[in-house]
Amino acid sequence: MLTRRDTLLLIGATMIAIGGVLYFNPFQNEPWWVEWLLASILVYLGLPLAIVGAAIHFFSGVGESAAPKNKASAAGARH
């Protein structure tokens, strides 16, 4: 299921895919500014979004297992 933390990864991957299709397309029927400017912008903006989204997806739960589950056990552990 798609969660909120996965949307950044999905947006970045979609931007990279669209930019790659625009740049490496077999049709050759679009103007040059679409191929060189728009495709480059989509890839260069989508790549950091995908990297950050992947980092959030894979490393967001690291270190949470050592935290106490509720406030009562956290308050008891301090005394």
C-alpha positions, 0 to 999 in steps of 0.5 A: 500500500502506498503511504505518505513516505513513499510519495516522494520516491514515486514522484521522483521515479516518475519524473526520471521516467518521463525525462528518460522517455522524452530524451531517449524517445524513438518518435523524434517528433517533439521540438528540441527544447522539449528534448534537451531542456524539459527532459534534463530538468525532469531528470535532474530534479527527479533524481534527488527526489528519488534518492531522498524518497528511497532514504526515507523509505528504507531508513525511517524506522531505524532506531525506533525499536529501542524506544519505549512503547508507551509513556508509562514505561518511559517514565518508569525507566527514568526513575 
